[in-house]
Amino acid sequence: MRYEQIPNELFIHNRKRFMDKMESGSIAVFNSNDIFPLSADSTMPFKQHTDIFHLSGADQEESILLLFPDAPDPKHREVLFVIETNPEIAVWEGAKLTKEKATEVSGIKTVYWLKDFHKIFNQLMADAENVYLNTNEHLRANTEVETREDRFIKWCKENFPAHSYKRSSPIMHEIRAVKHPVELDLMQKACKITEKGFRRLLDFIKPGVWEHEIEAELWHEFIRNRSYGFAYTPIVASGGNACVLHYTENDQEVNDGDLILMDFGAEYANYSSDMTRTIPANGKYTARQKEVYSSVLKVKKMANDILKPGITLNEYHKEVGKMMESELIDLKLLDKTDIKNQNPDWPAYKKFFMHGTSHYIGLDTHDYGSWSKPIPENSVFTIEPGIYIPDEKIGIRLEDDYVLKSDKENFNLMGDIPIEIDEIEDLMNS
């Protein structure tokens, strides 16, 4: 693995939190992701399912984690199954987890080869009443593709129809929303790699470069810093492209006078970072660009003051909407008549700021966590307001990642990354 080995205290802690919330007499099962095929003998690069990684650190295909806190035999209360390795596999595919290495990585003492899963699972199910199944219940989930987890769920229900079935997802959403100090350190590393990429761009960007050349500079910087690359598909949007929220073609030439909206983040050890900056191609913002930029930055700073543990995301987004409404009136983009006649279900400010301001971030860029319950302390959120004016070819979004704190200021994991107008202009022209 490219990243430094993660202390297994993290995974021991995470498993305990999950098992503490399980009903008695229950087994929970978590599967790795598949290696997804493309065509011929080509495949996508393997990316581990974040739930099994969160609970075990096993960053390898065809792994299964089984948790059974009430197992009569203590050795079966935590079990990890991994594919059996041998010298021939090592020659063709590289080293796989041995049983000893799997224990070192995960802190799980009982490790079996995957070929023994059905035999051992059948034995343990005789002593279990309930099975926790790990379905994808993220609000934005696309569940059209059948996963390894989906196939296991089908198999389990067909072979054990008399057991009761429960959902792992509500527990995972609760425990993954609160970050362990080790996780915060890993996310800080991801943000530091993102910072290196951004600072590299400030020396590189000028009129005449292409959006994909900017993307390539980031790839270079990320890979050389032990990242596997982007945490999500990057947006490098110049000029009017910046008003397309999910613009990912990155295939246009940058013109003099353009703003370039760049939404990207490095991953590190499977943890995400998520940053947006909007910079002038020629190193100088125009007066109008400065005016809009300053409004976005002002809303970002005010949003940070109210995004605190205890608030709900719905309440928070309503408050940010009011802030943005005021700024858009000052920018002469809205007037009092627009506000008076607005549709409450789609407020007037949505014409120029149509997306949410914040989301959980962690192992997934849009990480797990409740949108209706009060936000817990030590969760990590983006703050990313924006203003988009297609008629002026101005799209400005600013985004950092924050650790939420009750008794002190939220901690900005990207606090060292330039964001102020003067600082960006100085660095681009130095």
C-alpha positions as a printed Julia matrix, in Angstrom:
430×3 Matrix{Float64}:
   0.0     0.0     0.0
   1.2     3.46   -0.86
   0.26    5.15    2.42
   1.88    4.6     5.8
   0.26    1.85    7.87
  -2.57    3.19   10.03
  -2.42    2.4    13.77
  -4.86   -0.46   14.38
  -6.15    1.31   17.49
  -8.46    3.17   15.09
 -10.11    0.01   13.81
 -10.31   -1.58   17.27
 -12.07    1.58   18.49
 -14.46    1.65   15.52
 -15.46   -2.02   15.91
 -16.17   -1.52   19.6
 -18.43    1.44   18.86
 -20.36   -0.59   16.28
 -20.72   -3.69   18.46
 -21.86   -1.63   21.45
 -24.92   -0.66   19.38
 -25.81   -4.16   18.16
 -28.74   -6.07   19.63
 -27.84   -9.19   21.62
 -27.54  -12.43   19.72
 -26.55  -10.69   16.49
 -23.97  -11.17   13.76
 -22.89   -8.33   11.46
 -21.2    -8.98    8.11
 -19.26   -6.53    5.91
 -17.9    -7.31    2.45
 -15.19   -5.78    0.3
 -15.99   -4.1    -2.96
 -15.6    -6.0    -6.21
 -12.88   -5.3    -8.72
 -15.16   -3.9   -11.41
 -14.62   -5.1   -15.01
 -14.42   -2.8   -18.02
 -13.98   -4.81  -21.22
 -11.75   -7.64  -22.45
  -9.52   -8.34  -19.43
  -9.45   -4.73  -18.21
 -10.67   -3.65  -14.77
 -11.08   -0.52  -12.75
  -8.4     0.06  -10.09
  -9.55   -1.53   -6.85
 -11.16    0.81   -4.32
 -12.17   -0.66   -0.98
 -15.67   -0.37    0.45
 -15.34    2.32    3.1
 -17.41    0.47    5.74
 -15.2    -2.63    5.94
 -12.16   -0.36    5.81
 -13.52    1.79    8.64
 -13.97   -1.3    10.83
 -10.9    -3.36    9.9
  -8.36   -1.47    7.79
  -8.4    -4.4     5.34
  -7.63   -2.66    2.05
  -7.88   -5.73   -0.16
 -10.46   -7.34   -2.43
 -12.5   -10.41   -1.4
 -12.27   -9.71    2.33
 -15.15  -10.29    4.76
 -15.49   -8.95    8.29
 -17.76  -10.76   10.75
 -18.71   -9.29   14.15
 -20.49  -11.5    16.72
 -20.15   -9.98   20.22
 -22.14  -12.81   21.87
 -20.34  -15.69   20.19
 -19.94  -18.58   22.69
 -16.32  -18.96   21.62
 -14.51  -15.65   22.28
 -12.24  -16.13   19.27
 -15.27  -15.77   16.99
 -16.43  -12.38   18.28
 -14.32  -10.65   15.64
 -13.32  -12.58   12.53
 -11.65  -11.44    9.32
 -11.61  -13.57    6.17
  -9.02  -12.85    3.46
  -8.11  -14.54    0.19
  -5.42  -17.17    0.54
  -2.1   -16.05   -0.85
   0.86  -18.04   -2.17
   4.18  -17.38   -3.97
   2.59  -17.66   -7.44
  -0.03  -15.0    -6.61
   2.74  -12.8    -5.21
   4.64  -13.06   -8.53
   1.64  -12.11  -10.67
  -0.26   -9.66   -8.45
   2.09   -8.66   -5.65
   1.92   -9.38   -1.95
  -1.48  -10.02   -0.34
  -2.38  -10.03    3.33
  -1.05  -12.99    5.25
  -2.98  -14.0     8.36
  -0.27  -12.42   10.49
  -0.28   -9.17    8.53
  -4.09   -9.04    8.58
  -3.97   -9.21   12.39
  -1.31   -6.51   12.51
  -3.34   -4.19   10.28
  -6.75   -4.75   11.87
  -6.12   -5.78   15.46
  -8.33   -8.84   14.81
  -6.77  -12.0    16.25
  -8.91  -14.54   14.37
  -8.16  -14.53   10.65
  -9.28  -17.29    8.28
  -8.85  -17.85    4.56
 -11.9   -16.88    2.55
 -12.41  -20.49    1.37
 -13.5   -21.35    4.94
 -16.16  -18.63    5.19
 -19.3   -20.69    4.46
 -18.33  -23.49    6.84
 -17.58  -21.14    9.75
 -20.51  -18.84    9.03
 -22.92  -21.8     9.07
 -21.58  -22.85   12.47
 -21.91  -19.37   13.95
 -25.41  -18.79   12.59
 -26.63  -21.68   14.73
 -25.96  -19.48   17.77
 -27.27  -16.22   16.3
 -30.78  -14.79   16.14
 -30.22  -11.65   14.06
 -28.04  -10.67   11.12
 -27.0    -7.08   10.42
 -26.8    -6.55    6.66
 -24.86   -3.66    5.17
 -27.03   -1.94    2.56
 -26.11    1.37    0.95
 -28.52    3.94    2.43
 -26.66    7.12    1.54
 -29.05    9.86    0.4
 -27.23   10.16   -2.93
 -26.55    6.46   -3.48
 -26.75    4.96   -6.95
 -27.6     1.3    -6.38
 -28.13    0.09   -9.95
 -24.94   -2.0   -10.04
 -25.07   -5.22   -8.01
 -22.17   -5.32   -5.56
 -20.45   -8.1    -3.66
 -22.43   -6.95   -0.63
 -25.7    -7.26   -2.59
 -24.85  -10.82   -3.65
 -24.07  -11.81   -0.09
 -27.38  -10.4     1.15
 -29.28  -12.48   -1.44
 -27.33  -15.61   -0.53
 -27.77  -15.09    3.21
 -31.54  -14.57    3.05
 -31.99  -17.58    0.77
 -29.97  -19.89    3.03
 -31.09  -18.55    6.41
 -34.71  -17.46    5.92
 -35.71  -17.98    9.58
 -33.24  -15.45   11.01
 -34.21  -11.84   11.68
 -32.47   -9.2     9.59
 -31.4    -5.73   10.69
 -29.72   -2.73    9.09
 -26.1    -1.83    9.72
 -26.45    1.5     7.95
 -28.04    3.54   10.79
 -25.19    2.51   13.1
 -22.55    3.26   10.48
 -24.03    6.7     9.81
 -23.87    7.48   13.53
 -20.36    6.25   14.28
 -18.69    7.4    11.07
 -19.98   10.95   11.57
 -17.68   11.36   14.59
 -14.0    11.24   13.68
 -11.31    9.58   15.8
  -8.06   11.58   16.3
  -6.25    9.14   13.97
  -8.84    9.86   11.27
  -8.38   13.6    11.72
  -4.63   13.17   11.28
  -5.19   11.24    8.04
  -7.61   13.87    6.75
  -5.09   16.58    7.63
  -2.49   14.74    5.52
  -4.93   14.63    2.61
  -5.53   18.38    2.98
  -1.79   19.09    3.09
  -1.33   17.2    -0.19
  -4.19   19.25   -1.65
  -2.42   22.41   -0.48
   0.77   21.38   -2.28
  -1.22   20.85   -5.46
  -2.88   24.26   -5.23
   0.35   26.12   -4.53
   1.89   24.4    -7.55
  -0.96   25.74   -9.7
  -0.42   29.31   -8.57
   3.0    29.15  -10.26
   1.7    27.34  -13.33
  -1.55   28.97  -14.4
  -1.6    31.72  -17.02
  -3.75   32.58  -20.03
  -3.33   29.98  -22.77
  -3.02   26.88  -20.57
  -5.68   24.23  -20.93
  -7.96   23.0   -18.17
  -6.66   19.43  -18.54
  -3.08   20.67  -18.17
  -4.06   22.12  -14.8
  -5.59   18.75  -13.87
  -2.34   17.03  -14.9
  -0.28   19.26  -12.59
  -2.47   18.16   -9.7
  -2.12   14.47  -10.6
   1.65   14.84  -10.54
   1.72   16.54   -7.16
  -0.76   14.15   -5.56
   0.96   10.95   -6.72
   4.41   12.12   -5.68
   3.04   12.67   -2.15
   1.82    9.07   -1.65
  -1.78    9.72   -2.65
  -3.6     7.42   -5.08
  -4.92   10.56   -6.76
  -8.13   12.55   -6.62
 -10.72   11.87   -3.93
 -13.4    12.59   -6.57
 -13.56   13.67  -10.22
 -11.94   17.13  -10.33
 -13.59   20.26  -11.71
 -11.32   22.7   -13.55
 -13.78   25.22  -15.01
 -12.66   28.42  -16.71
 -14.87   31.32  -17.76
 -18.5    30.36  -18.29
 -17.74   26.7   -17.54
 -17.62   27.68  -13.87
 -21.42   28.14  -13.93
 -21.87   24.41  -14.67
 -21.88   22.86  -11.2
 -20.61   19.41  -12.2
 -18.39   20.4   -15.1
 -15.72   17.69  -15.43
 -14.73   17.74  -19.12
 -11.75   19.99  -18.32
 -11.03   20.35  -22.06
 -11.07   24.1   -22.76
  -8.31   26.66  -23.17
  -8.07   29.3   -20.46
  -8.49   32.87  -21.72
  -7.1    36.13  -20.42
  -9.62   37.65  -18.0
 -11.18   34.29  -17.11
 -11.78   33.14  -13.59
 -10.92   29.47  -13.04
 -13.09   27.59  -10.54
 -11.17   24.53   -9.35
 -12.91   21.96   -7.13
 -10.55   19.12   -6.25
  -9.04   17.22   -3.37
  -6.41   14.57   -2.78
  -7.18   11.31   -1.05
  -4.78    9.83    1.48
  -5.16    6.33    2.96
  -8.72    6.28    1.56
  -9.63    9.53    3.36
 -10.92   12.46    1.31
 -10.2    16.15    1.14
 -12.47   18.57   -0.74
 -11.38   22.1    -1.65
 -12.56   24.79   -4.05
 -10.68   27.92   -5.07
 -11.49   30.43   -7.8
  -8.5    32.31   -9.19
  -7.87   34.78  -12.04
  -6.11   33.31  -15.07
  -3.93   36.42  -15.45
  -3.21   36.84  -11.75
  -5.49   39.86  -11.18
  -9.18   39.94  -10.31
 -11.31   42.61  -11.99
 -13.3    44.98   -9.79
 -16.52   43.01  -10.41
 -14.81   39.69   -9.8
 -13.46   41.03   -6.5
 -16.91   42.24   -5.52
 -18.55   38.84   -6.08
 -15.58   36.95   -4.59
 -15.72   39.05   -1.43
 -19.42   38.26   -0.99
 -18.8    34.52   -1.31
 -15.91   34.67    1.15
 -18.02   36.7     3.59
 -20.81   34.08    3.52
 -18.25   31.31    4.0
 -16.87   32.97    7.12
 -20.35   33.64    8.55
 -21.43   30.06    7.8
 -18.46   28.79    9.8
 -19.7    30.77   12.81
 -23.05   28.95   12.87
 -22.08   25.44   11.7
 -21.57   24.07   15.19
 -22.38   20.84   17.02
 -26.06   20.73   17.98
 -27.5    22.45   14.91
 -29.23   20.4    12.21
 -28.22   20.71    8.59
 -31.7    21.85    7.59
 -31.59   24.71   10.12
 -28.08   25.62    9.06
 -28.85   25.75    5.36
 -31.83   28.04    5.98
 -29.6    30.47    7.87
 -26.96   30.43    5.15
 -29.69   31.13    2.6
 -30.58   34.33    4.45
 -26.92   35.39    4.43
 -26.64   34.77    0.7
 -29.89   36.62    0.03
 -28.46   39.74    1.67
 -25.24   39.54   -0.35
 -27.09   39.09   -3.65
 -29.15   42.21   -2.94
 -25.94   44.15   -2.29
 -24.54   42.85   -5.6
 -27.68   44.1    -7.39
 -28.5    40.55   -8.49
 -31.73   40.51   -6.43
 -34.05   43.24   -5.2
 -36.79   43.43   -2.58
 -39.45   42.62   -5.17
 -37.68   39.35   -5.98
 -37.73   38.5    -2.28
 -41.37   39.48   -1.84
 -42.52   37.34   -4.78
 -40.24   34.35   -4.19
 -41.42   30.75   -3.98
 -40.76   29.53   -0.42
 -39.88   26.09   -1.81
 -37.25   27.62   -4.12
 -36.11   30.95   -2.64
 -34.93   33.73   -4.93
 -31.28   33.33   -3.92
 -31.32   29.83   -5.49
 -31.1    31.45   -8.93
 -27.47   32.31   -8.18
 -26.64   29.79   -5.4
 -28.47   26.56   -6.13
 -26.52   23.94   -4.15
 -26.06   23.14   -0.48
 -23.39   24.83    1.6
 -21.99   21.88    3.52
 -21.75   18.11    3.66
 -20.07   15.52    5.84
 -16.64   14.41    4.62
 -14.4    11.52    5.66
 -13.68    8.2     3.99
 -16.26    9.25    1.4
 -16.23   12.75   -0.02
 -19.97   12.91    0.74
 -19.61   11.0     3.97
 -22.13    9.37    6.27
 -24.12   11.29    8.84
 -27.65   12.39    9.68
 -29.28   15.35    7.93
 -32.11   15.54   10.45
 -30.46   14.95   13.85
 -28.23   17.47   15.65
 -24.67   17.45   14.3
 -22.17   15.76   16.68
 -18.88   17.23   17.81
 -15.73   16.16   15.92
 -17.62   15.59   12.71
 -15.94   17.08    9.64
 -17.81   19.26    7.16
 -17.11   21.23    4.04
 -18.25   24.84    3.85
 -18.67   25.83    0.2
 -20.89   28.78   -0.74
 -20.9    30.01   -4.31
 -22.37   32.61   -6.64
 -22.92   31.81  -10.32
 -23.75   34.52  -12.88
 -23.85   32.96  -16.37
 -24.56   36.3   -18.09
 -21.28   37.66  -16.74
 -19.35   34.38  -17.11
 -18.61   34.53  -13.4
 -18.78   31.43  -11.24
 -17.14   31.66   -7.82
 -17.1    28.96   -5.15
 -14.85   28.77   -2.09
 -14.55   25.64    0.04
 -12.6    24.33    3.02
 -12.94   21.33    5.36
 -13.68   21.97    9.05
 -13.62   19.9    12.24
 -16.64   21.04   14.27
 -16.03   22.06   17.89
 -18.47   23.02   20.65
 -16.3    25.06   23.01
 -13.92   26.74   20.58
 -13.61   27.75   16.95
 -14.08   25.07   14.34
 -10.69   23.84   13.16
 -10.02   24.48    9.47
  -8.0    21.57    8.06
  -7.25   23.86    5.09
  -6.42   26.94    7.12
  -2.96   27.27    5.51
  -4.27   27.21    1.94
  -4.43   30.72    0.4
  -7.95   32.11   -0.02
  -7.8    35.89    0.48
  -7.75   38.0    -2.7
  -4.49   39.81   -1.92
  -2.68   36.61   -0.99
  -3.67   34.83   -4.19
  -2.74   37.81   -6.38
   0.61   38.2    -4.61
   1.48   34.53   -5.03
   0.46   34.46   -8.7
   2.54   37.54   -9.47
   5.6    36.85   -7.31
